[in-house]
């Protein structure tokens, strides 16, 4: 595949959306073909799964059910969207990918890394990001940011600080094992954070 697969990770409130918007704006101004994708979702099937996963009415969902739903949505978007776009040579920017599953379900939900790693590889048919930006932020700051927004919390965002702490720990554990993951402190200003992201992406693009 000739495209570039870029993913953004981090706990809720870390600033992923802002950075994705800044990168998208830069790519557009440079005339570089790109596509934005989010997980879960991005396809007709995936969006229906997303609704189930994030609905607060489904608070009784078992962790294994949650894991399998994420993997189902991922399998669909990889085949329907990500692979075709990469084959066309586009930059694919994905808001969350399988590192989220490692952190949320593998670590925070306690399902373990062995099962999650296997399902991640299986659902993606071995596809992995070329570069991943992990915006690292402590859970207290992220919690304050999240509760400063006006939109309603979904099922996962409603989890407390202890859960967010475990998710962050899961992300940091994963980052030590994967050279593609760039950990960026999310306490800096958006512009400072973005310059680090832009530099890394442009280096890979050979710009």
N, C-alpha and C positions, 0 to 999 in steps of 0.2 A: 504494500500500500504506500502511495506516495504522499499522502497528506500528513498532517500533524495533529495528534490527539492530546489535548490539554485538559486537565481536570483541576477543579478547585474543591478543596476540602476544609473542614473546620466545624467547630460547634456553632449552634445557632447564635447569631449576634456577632460573629467574628468579622463581618464585612465582605463576605464573598460576592454578594450581588453588586456592590459598588465597584469592586475590582473587575468583575466580568464585564460590566458596562464600560469601564475605561478601556479595557483591552479591545472590546468590540469596536469602540469608536476609533481607536488607532488603526486597527486592521482595515476598517472601512475607508478611512482617509488615505491609507496607503494602497488601496485597491487590491488587497489580499482577500481572496474568497474564503469565507468562513461560515459556520453555522453554529447556532446556539442550541444546546440541549440541556434538559434537566432530568434528574433522577429523583424519585421514580416519576415516570410520565413520558412525554415526548412522542407517544404514539396513541392511537385510539384505545388500544388494549391497555397500554401503560397508564393512561390517564384514569381509566376506570379502576385499575389496581391502586393508583395513588389515592383516589377518593376513599377507598376502603381502608387503606393504611393510616391515613391522617384523620379520619373521622373520630372525634372524641367519644362518639357513641359506642365505638368498638374498643373500649378500655379493657375488656376482658380477653383480648386477643392473646393467644399463647405466643411465646417468643419464637418457637419453631415455625408457627404459622406466619408470623411476621417475616422471618428470614426467607421462607419459601416464596412469599408474595413479592418481596424485593427482587429475588433472583428471577422470578417469572417476568417481571417488568423489564429487568435488565436484558434477559435473553431476547426479548422482542425488539427492544430499541437497538441492540447491537446489530441484529440482522436487518432490521427495517430501515434504520437511519445511519448509525455510526459507520458501519463497514462501507455502504455505498458512497457516503460523503468522503470518506478517506480515499477511496478508490478514484474519486474524481479530483483528488489533489487538494481538497479543502482543509482548512484548519477547523477542527471540531473542538468546540469549547463546551465542556460538560460540567454543570453545577452538581457535584457529587458523582461518585462512581463506586467501585467496589471497596475502596478504602473506608467509606462510610459504613459499609456492612461489617467490616472487621472491627471498627471502633464501637459501633452501636450494638450490633447483635453478638459479635464474637466476644468482646470484652465486657461492655456495660450490661448486656443481657446474660452474660455468663455461658453462652453456648459453646465457647471454645474455638480456637483458631483452626484446628484440623478440619472440622466439618465446614466451617465458613470458607476457608481457603479452597477446599475441594469444590464447593458449589460455585464460588466465584470463577474459578477456572472453567468449570463445566458450562455455566450459563453464558460466558463470553466466548466460548470456543477458543480460549487461550489469548484473546485480545487484551492488551494492557495499555495504559496511557504511555505516551512518550515522555511527558513531564507532568508532575503534579505539584500544585502549590497548596501547602497546608498553612492556613492563616491561624497561627497559634495565639490564643487569648485565654486568660484565666476565667474560670467559670463565673466568678462573682461579677466581673466587668461585663461579660457576655450576657449574664442574666439581667443586669441593669439596662443594657442596651436593648435587649429583647423586649423588656417591659416598658420601654420608652416609646415603642412603636404603637400605632393605632390599630393595626390589624389583629384579628382574633387569633389566639393560640390554637395550633392543631394538637393532635394527640401526643406527638413526641415532644413538641415544644412545651407542653404542660408538665413534663417530667421535672423534678426538682433539681436542686444544686448538686446533690450527691450523685445523681445519674449523669449530669453534665460533667462532673469531675471524672467519672469513670470513662466517659466518652473521650475526653481530652487525653487521659492517660493511654487509652487505646490508640489514638492517633499518633501520639509521640512514640509509643512502642513500635508501631508500624514504620514510622519514619526512619528509625535506626536500622531497619532491615531492608529498605528499598532506596537505592541510590537515585531513582527518578524523582523522589519526593524532596522538594525544597521547602524547608520550614522557615516561615517569615513571621516575625513578631507583629501581631496585629494591633499593638498599642501605639505604633507610629501613626502619623497622619496618612490619609488615603493617598496623597501624592507621593510620599516617601515610599510607601508600600508598593505603589504601582511602578515606580521607577525600577525597583528590583525585579518585578515580574516582567516588565517590558524588556529589560536587558537580557533576561534569561530566554524569553521567547524569540527575540530578534537574533540572538546568537544561534539558536537551533535552526531558525529560518535562513541563516546565512546572510542577514541584512546588515 
